[in-house]
């Protein structure tokens, strides 16, 4: 005699969800759980040291400078090309 577990599982899930929806404190409980998990994850973060931070800042500044020069040169070149064709 085999029991059908397909019918039992969804009913239990539906009633549990319905109970959560009815409770006005479920939202507060879920927010508290979320904050606890965020704090736990932030404790795992390894922050860079001073020398690493300086290196990262220099890399970002160099990259931004190179990209700015590239976009500016493209803008200048395309402006000259458009003026040569239409101007």
C-alpha positions as CSV (number, residue, x, y, z in Angstrom):
1,X,0.0,0.0,0.0
2,X,1.8,3.1,-1.2
3,X,1.0,6.6,0.1
4,X,0.7,9.5,-2.2
5,X,3.1,12.2,-1.0
6,X,2.2,14.6,-3.8
7,X,-1.0,15.7,-2.1
8,X,0.4,16.1,1.4
9,X,3.4,18.3,0.6
10,X,1.5,21.1,-1.2
11,X,-1.1,21.4,1.4
12,X,1.5,21.7,4.1
13,X,3.3,24.4,2.1
14,X,0.1,26.3,1.4
15,X,-1.0,26.3,5.0
16,X,2.4,27.5,6.2
17,X,2.4,30.3,3.6
18,X,-1.1,31.2,4.6
19,X,-0.1,31.4,8.3
20,X,2.8,33.7,7.4
21,X,0.6,36.0,5.4
22,X,-1.9,36.3,8.3
23,X,0.6,37.1,10.9
24,X,1.3,40.9,11.1
25,X,4.7,40.2,12.7
26,X,6.0,38.0,9.9
27,X,7.3,41.0,7.9
28,X,9.1,42.3,11.0
29,X,10.5,38.8,11.6
30,X,11.7,38.6,8.0
31,X,13.3,42.0,8.2
32,X,15.1,41.1,11.4
33,X,16.4,37.9,9.8
34,X,17.6,39.8,6.7
35,X,19.5,42.3,8.9
36,X,21.1,39.5,10.8
37,X,22.2,37.8,7.6
38,X,23.6,41.1,6.2
39,X,25.6,41.7,9.4
40,X,26.9,38.1,9.3
41,X,28.0,38.6,5.7
42,X,29.7,41.9,6.4
43,X,31.7,40.3,9.1
44,X,33.2,37.9,6.5
45,X,34.4,40.8,4.3
46,X,38.1,41.3,4.1
47,X,38.8,45.0,3.7
48,X,42.0,46.1,1.8
49,X,44.9,47.4,3.7
50,X,46.4,50.9,3.1
51,X,48.9,49.9,0.5
52,X,46.3,47.9,-1.5
53,X,43.8,50.7,-1.3
54,X,46.4,53.2,-2.7
55,X,47.2,50.7,-5.5
56,X,43.5,50.3,-6.4
57,X,43.0,54.1,-6.3
58,X,45.9,54.7,-8.7
59,X,44.7,51.9,-11.0
60,X,41.2,53.4,-11.2
61,X,42.6,57.0,-11.8
62,X,44.9,55.8,-14.6
63,X,42.1,53.8,-16.2
64,X,39.6,56.8,-16.0
65,X,42.3,59.1,-17.4
66,X,43.0,56.8,-20.3
67,X,39.3,56.3,-21.1
68,X,38.7,60.0,-20.9
69,X,41.5,60.7,-23.3
70,X,40.2,58.0,-25.7
71,X,36.7,59.4,-25.7
72,X,37.9,62.9,-26.1
73,X,40.1,62.0,-29.0
74,X,37.2,60.1,-30.7
75,X,35.0,63.1,-30.1
76,X,37.5,65.5,-31.6
77,X,38.3,63.3,-34.6
78,X,34.6,62.7,-35.4
79,X,33.9,66.4,-35.0
80,X,36.6,67.2,-37.5
81,X,35.4,64.5,-39.9
82,X,31.8,65.7,-39.8
83,X,32.9,69.3,-40.3
84,X,35.1,68.3,-43.3
85,X,32.2,66.4,-44.9
86,X,29.3,68.8,-44.1
87,X,31.0,72.0,-43.3
